[in-house]
Amino acid sequence: MSPGAAWLGIISYTFQIYFDFSGYSDMAIGLGSIFGFRIPENFNFPYISRSIKDSWRRWHISLSTWFRDYLYIPLGGNRKGNVRTYVNLFIVFFLTGLWHGASWNFVAWGMIHGFFLVLERLGLGKILNKLWKPIQHLYALFVVIFALVLFRADDFSYAWGYYKAMLGLNNSQTGMYELSKYLNTEFYIVLVIAVLASAQFFKNGRLWFEEYSNKLTGKKLIATQSTFSLTMILFYFGLLVLCSAYLLSNTYNPFIYYRF
């Protein structure tokens, strides 16, 4: 596998697992609301995080909140000195890894996150706060993406081989898994939508429209809101048709997180 194909694979998986898990969390929230249950949001745009600490405030909020309330705080949290705080963080993320599966791969994935959380408490966080915001984003994304190789790999041998491919340490730079084989119009369209959707583009666009429409009155307000509502209806209907077509073209489409 070429380095380009390896990076493309793990970046694509990073988007896939986020939209898979966030998507069916939203389905659960929506279905719950139909029956009168108010379920809180489980994801809050984790890929705009500027630190690993911030990332875990945004990613799988129900799990991180549960571990905080029923494990981290009962262990003493950050109330018993720095050393105990670091030990508590490692315990929490060791068990967070095991929660995903009885595999050392998941444990290693959890410990990487725990390691960087400890580093941020030791002073890395203060250094990050002084850096340019895009650099902070790149740091958080790099750690998340790099750790996800372990999350996805079946064993350490596979993970090590994939890391070698990412770093260009393979014996051959060419092979059956070449970057050019995956780059087509469909991929580019999906990639652009994934980037925009995970970066609050659509949410911010809606907020901008609401602020703009609040300045209008009378017929202009009615016409603008009607046009926006019709556009959204057509957009969601088109999205429903597209997703249905993708589902029907495949025989089995399980959610990734059903494994856990």
C-alpha positions as CSV (number, residue, x, y, z in Angstrom):
1,M,0.0,0.0,0.0
2,S,1.3,3.4,-0.9
3,P,1.5,6.2,1.7
4,G,-1.1,8.2,-0.1
5,A,-3.6,5.2,-0.1
6,A,-2.8,4.5,3.5
7,W,-3.6,8.1,4.6
8,L,-6.7,8.2,2.4
9,G,-7.9,5.0,4.0
10,I,-7.5,6.1,7.6
11,I,-8.9,9.6,7.0
12,S,-11.9,8.0,5.2
13,Y,-12.4,5.6,8.1
14,T,-12.2,8.6,10.5
15,F,-15.2,10.2,8.7
16,Q,-17.0,6.9,8.3
17,I,-17.0,5.9,12.0
18,Y,-18.0,9.5,13.0
19,F,-21.0,9.7,10.7
20,D,-21.9,6.0,11.4
21,F,-22.0,6.5,15.2
22,S,-23.3,10.1,15.2
23,G,-25.9,9.2,12.6
24,Y,-27.5,6.3,14.5
25,S,-27.2,8.3,17.8
26,D,-29.3,11.0,16.0
27,M,-31.7,8.3,14.9
28,A,-32.1,7.1,18.6
29,I,-32.6,10.8,19.7
30,G,-35.3,11.3,17.0
31,L,-37.1,8.0,17.7
32,G,-37.0,8.7,21.4
33,S,-38.5,12.2,20.9
34,I,-41.4,10.6,19.0
35,F,-42.3,8.6,22.2
36,G,-41.6,11.6,24.5
37,F,-38.1,10.8,25.7
38,R,-35.6,13.6,25.7
39,I,-32.2,12.1,25.0
40,P,-29.2,14.5,25.0
41,E,-26.8,14.9,22.1
42,N,-24.1,12.3,21.9
43,F,-21.7,14.2,19.5
44,N,-20.9,17.8,19.3
45,F,-18.7,18.2,16.2
46,P,-15.6,16.4,17.7
47,Y,-13.4,17.1,14.6
48,I,-13.3,20.8,15.3
49,S,-11.6,20.1,18.6
50,R,-8.3,21.8,19.4
51,S,-7.1,19.3,22.0
52,I,-7.7,15.7,23.1
53,K,-9.4,17.0,26.2
54,D,-11.8,19.0,24.1
55,S,-12.3,16.0,21.7
56,W,-13.6,13.8,24.6
57,R,-16.0,16.5,25.6
58,R,-17.5,16.3,22.1
59,W,-17.1,12.6,21.2
60,H,-19.5,9.9,22.5
61,I,-20.6,12.3,25.3
62,S,-22.8,9.6,27.0
63,L,-19.8,7.2,27.4
64,S,-17.3,9.9,28.5
65,T,-19.9,11.3,31.0
66,W,-20.7,7.9,32.4
67,F,-17.0,7.1,33.0
68,R,-16.5,10.6,34.5
69,D,-19.4,10.2,36.9
70,Y,-19.1,6.5,37.9
71,L,-15.3,5.9,37.6
72,Y,-13.1,9.0,37.4
73,I,-14.9,11.0,40.2
74,P,-15.3,8.0,42.6
75,L,-11.5,7.2,42.1
76,G,-10.8,10.7,43.4
77,G,-10.8,12.7,40.1
78,N,-8.4,15.5,40.3
79,R,-8.9,16.1,44.0
80,K,-6.0,14.0,45.3
81,G,-3.0,15.5,43.7
82,N,-1.4,15.5,40.2
83,V,0.0,11.9,40.4
84,R,-3.3,10.4,41.5
85,T,-5.1,12.4,38.8
86,Y,-2.8,11.0,36.1
87,V,-3.2,7.4,37.4
88,N,-7.0,7.9,37.4
89,L,-6.9,9.1,33.8
90,F,-5.0,6.0,32.7
91,I,-7.3,3.7,34.6
92,V,-10.4,5.4,32.9
93,F,-8.9,5.1,29.4
94,F,-7.6,1.6,30.0
95,L,-11.2,0.6,30.8
96,T,-12.6,2.8,28.0
97,G,-10.5,0.7,25.6
98,L,-11.7,-2.6,27.1
99,W,-15.3,-1.3,26.9
100,H,-15.0,-1.4,23.1
101,G,-13.7,-4.9,23.1
102,A,-11.6,-7.5,24.8
103,S,-8.6,-6.8,22.7
104,W,-5.2,-5.2,23.4
105,N,-5.7,-3.1,20.3
106,F,-8.5,-1.3,22.0
107,V,-6.5,-0.9,25.2
108,A,-3.6,0.6,23.3
109,W,-6.1,3.0,21.5
110,G,-7.5,4.1,24.9
111,M,-4.0,4.4,26.5
112,I,-2.9,6.7,23.6
113,H,-5.8,9.1,24.4
114,G,-5.0,8.8,28.1
115,F,-1.3,9.6,27.5
116,F,-2.0,12.8,25.5
117,L,-4.6,13.9,28.1
118,V,-1.9,13.6,30.8
119,L,0.6,15.4,28.5
120,E,-1.9,18.3,28.1
121,R,-2.3,18.5,31.9
122,L,1.5,18.5,32.3
123,G,1.9,21.6,30.2
124,L,1.2,20.7,26.6
125,G,-2.3,22.3,26.9
126,K,-0.8,25.7,27.8
127,I,1.6,25.4,24.9
128,L,-1.3,24.6,22.5
129,N,-3.3,27.6,23.7
130,K,-0.5,29.9,22.5
131,L,-0.4,28.3,19.0
132,W,-2.3,29.3,15.9
133,K,-5.8,27.7,16.0
134,P,-5.3,25.6,12.8
135,I,-2.2,24.1,14.4
136,Q,-4.2,23.1,17.4
137,H,-6.8,21.5,15.2
138,L,-4.2,19.6,13.2
139,Y,-2.6,18.3,16.5
140,A,-6.0,17.0,17.8
141,L,-6.9,15.4,14.4
142,F,-3.5,13.8,14.0
143,V,-3.7,12.1,17.4
144,V,-7.3,10.9,16.8
145,I,-6.5,9.6,13.3
146,F,-3.2,8.0,14.3
147,A,-4.9,6.2,17.2
148,L,-7.8,5.0,15.0
149,V,-5.4,2.7,13.2
150,L,-5.3,0.6,16.3
151,F,-9.0,0.9,16.7
152,R,-9.6,-0.5,13.2
153,A,-6.8,-3.1,13.0
154,D,-7.5,-6.7,13.9
155,D,-4.1,-7.1,15.7
156,F,-0.9,-5.3,16.4
157,S,0.8,-6.9,13.4
158,Y,-1.7,-5.4,11.0
159,A,-1.6,-2.0,12.8
160,W,2.2,-1.9,12.5
161,G,2.1,-2.7,8.8
162,Y,-0.4,0.1,8.3
163,Y,1.7,2.6,10.2
164,K,4.7,1.6,8.1
165,A,2.6,2.3,5.0
166,M,1.5,5.7,6.3
167,L,5.1,6.6,7.1
168,G,6.4,5.4,3.7
169,L,8.5,2.6,5.2
170,N,7.2,-0.2,3.0
171,N,9.7,-1.9,0.7
172,S,7.7,-0.9,-2.4
173,Q,5.9,2.4,-3.1
174,T,3.7,0.8,-5.7
175,G,1.2,-2.0,-5.6
176,M,-2.4,-3.0,-6.0
177,Y,-3.6,-0.4,-3.5
178,E,-2.7,2.8,-5.2
179,L,-4.2,6.2,-4.4
180,S,-5.4,6.9,-8.0
181,K,-7.7,3.9,-7.9
182,Y,-9.9,5.5,-5.3
183,L,-10.1,9.1,-6.5
184,N,-13.2,9.7,-8.6
185,T,-16.0,12.2,-8.8
186,E,-18.2,10.3,-6.3
187,F,-15.4,10.2,-3.8
188,Y,-14.7,13.9,-4.1
189,I,-18.3,14.8,-3.7
190,V,-18.7,12.6,-0.6
191,L,-15.4,13.9,0.8
192,V,-16.4,17.6,0.4
193,I,-19.8,16.9,2.1
194,A,-18.1,15.0,4.9
195,V,-15.6,17.8,5.6
196,L,-18.3,20.5,5.5
197,A,-20.7,18.6,7.7
198,S,-18.1,17.7,10.3
199,A,-16.9,21.3,10.5
200,Q,-20.3,23.0,11.4
201,F,-20.7,24.5,7.9
202,F,-24.3,23.6,7.5
203,K,-25.2,24.4,11.1
204,N,-23.5,27.8,10.9
205,G,-25.3,28.4,7.5
206,R,-28.6,27.8,9.2
207,L,-27.7,30.2,12.1
208,W,-26.7,32.8,9.6
209,F,-30.0,32.5,7.8
210,E,-32.0,32.8,11.0
211,E,-30.1,36.0,11.9
212,Y,-30.6,37.3,8.3
213,S,-34.4,36.5,8.3
214,N,-34.9,38.2,11.7
215,K,-34.0,41.5,10.0
216,L,-36.7,41.1,7.4
217,T,-40.4,42.0,7.8
218,G,-43.7,41.5,5.9
219,K,-43.7,39.8,2.5
220,K,-39.9,39.6,2.3
221,L,-39.8,37.6,5.5
222,I,-42.6,35.2,4.4
223,A,-41.1,34.7,0.9
224,T,-37.6,34.1,2.3
225,Q,-38.7,31.7,5.0
226,S,-41.0,29.8,2.5
227,T,-38.1,29.5,0.0
228,F,-35.8,28.3,2.7
229,S,-38.3,25.7,4.0
230,L,-39.0,24.4,0.5
231,T,-35.3,24.1,-0.2
232,M,-34.7,22.1,3.0
233,I,-37.7,19.8,2.2
234,L,-36.3,19.1,-1.2
235,F,-32.8,18.7,0.2
236,Y,-33.8,16.2,2.9
237,F,-36.1,14.3,0.5
238,G,-33.2,14.0,-2.0
239,L,-30.9,12.9,0.7
240,L,-33.4,10.2,1.8
241,V,-33.7,8.9,-1.8
242,L,-29.9,8.9,-2.2
243,C,-29.3,7.0,1.1
244,S,-32.1,4.5,0.2
245,A,-30.5,3.9,-3.2
246,Y,-27.1,3.2,-1.5
247,L,-28.8,0.8,1.0
248,L,-30.7,-1.1,-1.7
249,S,-27.6,-1.5,-3.8
250,N,-25.9,-3.5,-1.0
251,T,-27.1,-6.6,0.7
252,Y,-26.0,-5.9,4.3
253,N,-25.2,-2.5,5.9
254,P,-24.6,-2.9,9.7
255,F,-23.7,0.0,11.8
256,I,-19.9,-0.1,12.7
257,Y,-20.7,0.5,16.4
258,Y,-23.0,-2.5,16.5
259,R,-19.7,-4.4,17.1
260,F,-19.4,-2.8,20.5
